[in-house]
Amino acid sequence: MAEIPLPSTSVPGDRERDGAKVTARQELARRRWLAAGGERQDRIRRQHDRGLLTGRERVELLLDDGSFIPMGSMVHSEEPGQADSTLGGDGAIHGFGTIDGRDVAVHATDPTVKGATAGPATLRLGRQHERLAEAGGLAYFDLQQGGGARITDLISSRFAGSGGGGFGIMHARPRRFAFLSAVLGDYYPPWNLVQSDFTVMTAAARGALTSPLLMELATGDSVTADELGGISVHREVTGYVDAAVEDEHEAVRALRRAFTYLPATPFDAPPRVVTGDPPDRVCPHLVDVLPDNPRHPYDVRHIISQVVDRGSFFELAPDYAPNVVAGLGRLDGYTSLILATQPMAMAGSVDVRALIKLRRYAGLAETFALPMLSFLDTPGALPTKEQEFSRIVHEVYHSAAARLRRKVPKVALVLRKGIGFAYFALGGSDMEGLTFAWPSARIAFTGPEPAARIVHRQLIDAAPDPAVALRERADEMRDWAAPWTGARLSYLDAVIDPALSRSSIIRGLRALGMGRTDQRVTNSFDRSVAR
């Protein structure tokens, strides 16, 4: 298209600048140049020297080439009459674009403008941007580095209006878009860590409710930013981070990959990806995957990888509560939530952190009506005083209750041990779903050794060799826990050949609605246990 020539005569909006006439279109070009960072090249260079990208560069890296449509790029907080050489935005970038051809909304903070803090105009723009994303049925991507709202706007009683009536809104009402975020630098306070459906964090990023300086001033405790909110804290201690990566390019790849599993809104079906992996594929490797000794560990991810479509398992929060494996995978092309106890960590026993992890991702499945598949091999809840004091009774009970509320297709597969009430928290014998078991499954209130000690205590104590007597009685108890009784009484829906696990699970989930648009029975948007 030919460029439209500049007007040769004055038009409304023309004005004098430094003694020369400036046309309205020339002023528009100047302001666009300023908004793109024209007069803050030194700040951009400092950002690059730290190995970090600018907000605009992050947006362009995330989106398909050439698809970005900015919104409110000239928003700023300068008062009328002040020098406008700082018209480079207000610490935030808003707009729209596409990812793999799917329309999305995107927001990125810009650390080169006022430390990426936001003033009143940007906060208003952000609310409008979110409303437009909701109205358009768009997934929302948030790329964060910065200090949040501008403190000079919040040190007066105007602070009361910064969140009054709206603070916590993401979980207070049904949310109408998928929310994926990245923490790419210092971010205080990091609300996205508890709002997002998926959060990725880079090694250089840090975030906490308060800063080290404010903590020291308030309490006298001296702590570094990494000790307070570094990547290792959120990867291993808080569990806020679904994926921890080295740099921003990896973060963007993680965001784009996560989006392939999720719909744009809770009212859409997730995209189906035809992988070419036959749904009736036999898995002969699973016949011999369990160790002969029931006490020996194994990596449950080997079983997961055999059952899901090849190469489709995307593990989430692997370093938080590693005794539970959680992730997204595909079954016959359909996105499913995968949960499993991990015998490689704590023998697969369940503690409070594991239950928090289970409930958090069960909530994700409910929000987007994702089928749920659980693999059970657990000796039960971790029996320690610390766990009792940490309210494990509450967590076990409410994890089971929360799972019952998830009205999505659910299948549980008992691999080996299904002991105690942890069995129900993982979906064992859930009347709202199907429960399959391998012949190797052993299901009981308690493990065979403790059961033998309680039931046969006098016999064992009086035996010539108590250790032998204990082993014999425990083996007897182990046989009683075999799946045949549970199947006969309909507590188990089927005992299956391990080699047929994939086909049995896919057929079960399909029977319960996987792949049908009417599979969602209800959607309560229960976010009370998010992260």
TAMO-V427273 format. One record per residue. RES is the residue in one letter. PHI is phi as a letter, one per 40 degrees, with the letter a starting at -180 (999 if undefined). OMEGA is omega in radians with two decimals (none if undefined). D_CENTER is the distance of its C-alpha to the mean C-alpha in whole Angstrom. Layout:
RES&PHI&OMEGA&D_CENTER + RES&PHI&OMEGA&D_CENTER
//
This chain:
M&999&-3.13&44 + A&c&-3.13&47 + E&c&3.12&46 + I&c&-3.09&48 + P&c&3.08&51 + L&c&3.13&50 + P&c&-3.10&53 + S&c&3.13&56 + T&b&-3.13&57 + S&c&3.06&56 + V&b&3.10&53 + P&d&-3.11&51 + G&h&3.07&49 + D&c&3.13&51 + R&a&3.14&52 + E&c&3.02&53 + R&a&-3.13&52 + D&f&3.06&54 + G&g&-3.12&57 + A&b&3.13&55 + K&c&3.11&54 + V&b&-3.14&51 + T&c&3.13&50 + A&c&-3.12&47 + R&c&3.06&45 + Q&c&3.08&46 + E&c&3.07&44 + L&d&-3.14&41 + A&c&3.14&41 + R&c&-3.12&41 + R&c&3.04&39 + R&c&3.12&36 + W&c&3.12&37 + L&c&-3.13&36 + A&c&3.14&33 + A&c&3.09&32 + G&h&-3.05&33 + G&d&-3.09&37 + E&b&3.07&38 + R&b&3.13&35 + Q&c&3.11&35 + D&c&3.10&36 + R&c&3.10&32 + I&c&3.11&31 + R&c&3.11&33 + R&c&3.10&31 + Q&c&3.12&28 + H&c&3.14&29 + D&c&3.09&31 + R&c&-3.13&27 + G&g&-3.09&26 + L&b&3.10&24 + L&c&3.02&24 + T&c&3.13&24 + G&d&-3.13&22 + R&c&3.12&24 + E&c&3.11&24 + R&c&3.12&20 + V&c&-3.10&20 + E&c&3.08&23 + L&c&-3.11&21 + L&c&-2.99&18 + L&c&3.00&20 + D&c&-3.10&23 + D&d&3.03&26 + G&g&-3.04&28 + S&c&-3.01&26 + F&c&3.04&25 + I&b&-3.08&27 + P&c&3.09&27 + M&b&3.09&27 + G&g&-3.05&29 + S&c&-3.12&30 + M&b&3.09&33 + V&c&3.05&31 + H&a&-3.04&33 + S&b&3.10&34 + E&c&3.11&37 + E&c&3.09&40 + P&d&3.13&43 + G&g&3.09&46 + Q&c&3.11&44 + A&c&-3.07&43 + D&b&3.08&41 + S&c&3.12&40 + T&b&-3.12&37 + L&c&-3.10&36 + G&c&-3.13&33 + G&g&-3.07&30 + D&b&3.06&29 + G&g&-3.13&26 + A&a&3.09&24 + I&b&3.09&23 + H&b&3.08&23 + G&i&-3.07&23 + F&b&3.12&22 + G&a&3.11&22 + T&b&3.00&21 + I&b&-3.05&19 + D&f&3.10&20 + G&g&3.13&23 + R&c&-3.12&20 + D&c&-3.13&21 + V&a&2.94&18 + A&b&-3.10&18 + V&b&3.05&18 + H&b&3.07&18 + A&b&3.00&19 + T&c&-3.09&21 + D&b&-3.07&24 + P&c&-3.13&25 + T&c&3.12&28 + V&b&3.06&29 + K&f&3.11&30 + G&g&-3.13&27 + A&g&3.04&24 + T&c&-3.05&25 + A&b&3.04&26 + G&c&-3.08&29 + P&d&-3.10&30 + A&c&-3.13&30 + T&c&3.10&27 + L&c&3.09&25 + R&c&3.13&27 + L&c&3.14&26 + G&c&3.11&22 + R&c&3.10&23 + Q&c&-3.13&25 + H&c&3.12&22 + E&c&3.12&20 + R&c&3.12&22 + L&c&3.09&23 + A&c&3.10&20 + E&c&-3.09&20 + A&c&-3.11&24 + G&c&-3.12&23 + G&g&-3.06&20 + L&b&2.94&18 + A&c&-3.06&14 + Y&b&3.12&14 + F&b&-3.08&13 + D&b&-3.11&13 + L&b&-2.89&15 + Q&b&2.84&16 + Q&a&3.13&19 + G&i&-2.98&21 + G&b&3.12&23 + G&g&-3.14&21 + A&c&-3.08&24 + R&c&-3.00&28 + I&c&3.11&29 + T&c&3.08&33 + D&c&-3.00&32 + L&b&-3.08&30 + I&c&3.03&33 + S&c&3.13&35 + S&c&2.99&35 + R&c&3.09&33 + F&d&-3.09&30 + A&d&-3.13&30 + G&c&-3.07&30 + S&c&-3.14&27 + G&b&-3.11&24 + G&d&-3.14&27 + G&g&-3.09&26 + G&b&-3.12&23 + F&c&-3.09&21 + G&g&-3.02&18 + I&c&-3.11&18 + M&d&-3.11&15 + H&b&-3.08&15 + A&c&-3.13&18 + R&a&3.09&19 + P&d&3.11&17 + R&c&-2.99&15 + R&b&3.06&17 + F&a&2.99&14 + A&c&-3.07&11 + F&b&-3.14&10 + L&b&-3.04&8 + S&a&3.08&9 + A&b&3.01&11 + V&b&-2.92&13 + L&b&3.12&16 + G&a&3.11&19 + D&c&-3.02&20 + Y&a&-3.09&18 + Y&b&-0.30&19 + P&c&-2.98&18 + P&c&-3.07&14 + W&c&-3.10&14 + N&c&3.12&11 + L&c&-3.14&9 + V&b&-3.14&9 + Q&b&-2.91&9 + S&c&2.94&7 + D&c&3.09&5 + F&a&-3.14&3 + T&b&3.05&5 + V&b&-3.09&8 + M&b&3.14&11 + T&c&-3.11&15 + A&c&-3.11&17 + A&c&-3.02&20 + A&c&3.07&17 + R&a&3.12&18 + G&a&3.12&17 + A&a&3.13&18 + L&c&3.12&19 + T&b&3.13&23 + S&c&3.09&24 + P&d&-3.14&26 + L&c&3.14&29 + L&c&3.11&29 + M&c&-3.14&28 + E&c&3.13&31 + L&c&-3.07&33 + A&c&-2.99&32 + T&b&-3.05&32 + G&g&3.12&34 + D&c&3.11&31 + S&b&-3.10&31 + V&a&3.09&27 + T&c&3.13&26 + A&c&3.13&23 + D&c&3.12&22 + E&c&-3.10&22 + L&c&-3.04&21 + G&a&3.11&18 + G&c&-3.05&18 + I&c&-3.12&15 + S&c&3.11&16 + V&c&-3.06&16 + H&c&3.09&12 + R&c&-2.98&12 + E&b&-2.99&14 + V&b&-3.10&15 + T&c&-3.09&13 + G&g&-3.12&10 + Y&c&-2.96&8 + V&c&3.11&7 + D&c&3.14&5 + A&a&3.07&8 + A&b&-3.05&11 + V&b&-3.09&14 + E&c&-3.00&18 + D&a&-3.03&18 + E&c&3.12&18 + H&c&3.06&19 + E&c&3.14&16 + A&c&3.13&13 + V&c&3.10&15 + R&c&3.12&15 + A&c&3.10&11 + L&c&-3.11&10 + R&c&3.13&13 + R&c&3.13&12 + A&d&-3.10&9 + F&c&3.12&11 + T&c&-3.12&14 + Y&c&-2.96&12 + L&b&2.98&11 + P&c&3.12&14 + A&c&-3.13&15 + T&b&3.08&15 + P&c&-3.10&15 + F&b&3.11&19 + D&b&3.04&18 + A&c&3.06&18 + P&c&3.12&16 + P&c&3.07&18 + R&c&3.14&20 + V&b&-3.13&20 + V&c&-3.04&24 + T&c&-3.07&23 + G&g&3.12&27 + D&c&-3.04&26 + P&c&3.13&28 + P&c&-3.14&27 + D&b&3.14&30 + R&c&3.09&30 + V&c&-3.09&31 + C&b&-3.08&29 + P&c&3.14&32 + H&c&-3.07&31 + L&c&-3.13&29 + V&c&-3.07&33 + D&b&-3.02&33 + V&c&-3.10&30 + L&c&3.06&30 + P&c&3.10&32 + D&c&3.12&36 + N&c&-3.09&35 + P&c&3.10&33 + R&c&-3.07&32 + H&c&-3.11&31 + P&c&3.01&27 + Y&a&-3.11&26 + D&c&-3.08&22 + V&c&3.13&21 + R&c&3.05&19 + H&c&3.12&22 + I&c&3.12&22 + I&d&-3.09&19 + S&c&3.10&20 + Q&c&-3.03&23 + V&c&-3.09&22 + V&c&3.04&20 + D&d&-3.02&21 + R&d&3.08&22 + G&g&-3.03&19 + S&c&-3.07&17 + F&c&-3.13&14 + F&b&-3.06&11 + E&c&-3.13&10 + L&b&3.10&7 + A&f&-3.05&8 + P&c&-3.06&11 + D&c&3.08&13 + Y&c&-3.10&12 + A&f&-3.08&14 + P&c&3.04&15 + N&c&2.99&17 + V&b&3.06&15 + V&b&3.11&13 + A&b&3.10&10 + G&i&3.07&9 + L&b&3.10&10 + G&a&3.12&14 + R&b&3.06&17 + L&b&-3.02&20 + D&f&3.09&23 + G&g&-3.09&20 + Y&c&3.09&18 + T&c&3.08&14 + S&b&3.03&14 + L&c&-3.12&11 + I&b&3.06&13 + L&b&-3.13&13 + A&a&2.92&16 + T&c&-3.01&18 + Q&b&-3.14&19 + P&c&3.11&23 + M&c&-3.12&23 + A&b&3.10&21 + M&f&3.13&23 + A&f&-3.12&25 + G&g&3.09&22 + S&c&-3.02&23 + V&b&3.07&20 + D&b&-3.07&20 + V&c&3.14&18 + R&c&3.12&15 + A&c&-3.14&15 + L&c&3.05&15 + I&c&3.13&13 + K&c&3.13&10 + L&c&-3.10&12 + R&c&3.14&12 + R&c&-3.08&8 + Y&c&2.99&7 + A&c&3.06&11 + G&c&3.08&10 + L&c&3.12&8 + A&c&-3.14&11 + E&c&-3.10&13 + T&d&-3.05&12 + F&b&3.09&12 + A&f&3.13&15 + L&c&3.00&14 + P&d&-3.11&16 + M&b&3.09&15 + L&b&-3.13&17 + S&b&3.02&18 + F&b&-3.05&20 + L&b&2.90&22 + D&a&-3.04&24 + T&b&3.04&24 + P&c&3.08&27 + G&h&3.09&26 + A&c&-3.10&24 + L&c&-3.02&25 + P&c&3.10&29 + T&b&3.10&29 + K&c&-3.12&30 + E&c&3.13&27 + Q&c&3.09&25 + E&c&-3.14&27 + F&c&3.12&28 + S&c&3.03&24 + R&g&-3.14&24 + I&c&3.08&23 + V&d&3.11&25 + H&c&-3.05&23 + E&c&3.12&20 + V&c&-3.09&21 + Y&c&-3.06&23 + H&c&3.01&20 + S&c&3.08&18 + A&c&3.14&20 + A&c&3.13&21 + A&c&3.13&18 + R&c&3.11&18 + L&c&3.14&21 + R&c&-3.09&20 + R&c&-3.07&17 + K&c&3.10&20 + V&b&3.08&18 + P&d&-3.07&20 + K&b&3.02&20 + V&b&3.04&21 + A&b&3.11&22 + L&b&3.12&24 + V&c&-3.07&25 + L&c&-3.05&26 + R&a&-3.10&28 + K&c&2.98&28 + G&b&-2.92&27 + I&b&2.98&28 + G&g&-3.06&28 + F&c&3.01&26 + A&c&3.10&23 + Y&d&-3.12&24 + F&c&3.11&23 + A&c&3.12&20 + L&c&3.07&19 + G&g&3.11&21 + G&c&3.12&24 + S&f&3.07&27 + D&c&-3.12&25 + M&c&3.07&27 + E&c&-3.13&25 + G&a&3.12&24 + L&b&3.08&26 + T&b&3.06&26 + F&b&3.10&27 + A&a&2.94&29 + W&c&3.07&30 + P&d&3.13&34 + S&c&-3.07&33 + A&c&3.04&31 + R&b&-3.00&32 + I&b&-3.11&31 + A&a&3.11&33 + F&c&3.14&32 + T&a&-3.12&33 + G&c&-3.05&33 + P&c&-3.14&37 + E&c&3.08&38 + P&c&3.14&38 + A&c&3.14&39 + A&c&3.14&42 + R&c&-3.11&43 + I&c&-3.04&43 + V&c&-3.03&44 + H&b&-3.05&47 + R&c&-3.09&47 + Q&c&-3.14&51 + L&c&-3.12&52 + I&c&-3.12&49 + D&c&-3.09&51 + A&c&-3.08&55 + A&c&3.08&54 + P&d&3.10&56 + D&b&-3.08&52 + P&d&-3.12&50 + A&c&3.11&47 + V&c&3.14&48 + A&c&3.11&49 + L&c&-3.13&45 + R&c&-3.14&44 + E&c&-3.13&46 + R&c&3.11&45 + A&c&3.09&41 + D&c&3.09&42 + E&c&3.11&43 + M&c&3.12&40 + R&c&3.10&38 + D&c&3.11&40 + W&c&-3.08&40 + A&c&3.12&36 + A&d&-2.97&36 + P&c&-2.99&34 + W&c&3.14&38 + T&c&3.13&38 + G&c&3.12&35 + A&c&-3.12&35 + R&c&-3.12&39 + L&c&3.11&38 + S&g&3.03&35 + Y&c&3.00&32 + L&b&-3.07&31 + D&c&3.10&31 + A&a&2.91&32 + V&b&-2.94&33 + I&b&3.00&32 + D&c&-3.14&33 + P&d&-3.12&30 + A&c&-3.12&31 + L&b&-3.07&30 + S&c&-3.08&27 + R&c&-3.09&25 + S&c&3.14&28 + S&c&-3.12&28 + I&c&-3.13&24 + I&c&3.11&24 + R&c&3.12&27 + G&c&-3.14&26 + L&c&3.08&23 + R&c&3.13&25 + A&c&-3.13&28 + L&c&3.03&25 + G&h&3.14&24 + M&d&3.12&22 + G&g&3.10&22 + R&c&-3.12&24 + T&c&-3.12&24 + D&c&-3.06&25 + Q&c&-3.13&22 + R&c&3.10&21 + V&c&3.11&23 + T&a&3.10&21 + N&a&-3.06&18 + S&c&-3.12&18 + F&f&-3.12&15 + D&c&-3.13&15 + R&b&-3.03&13 + S&c&-3.11&15 + V&b&-3.09&13 + A&d&3.04&10 + R&f&none&8
//
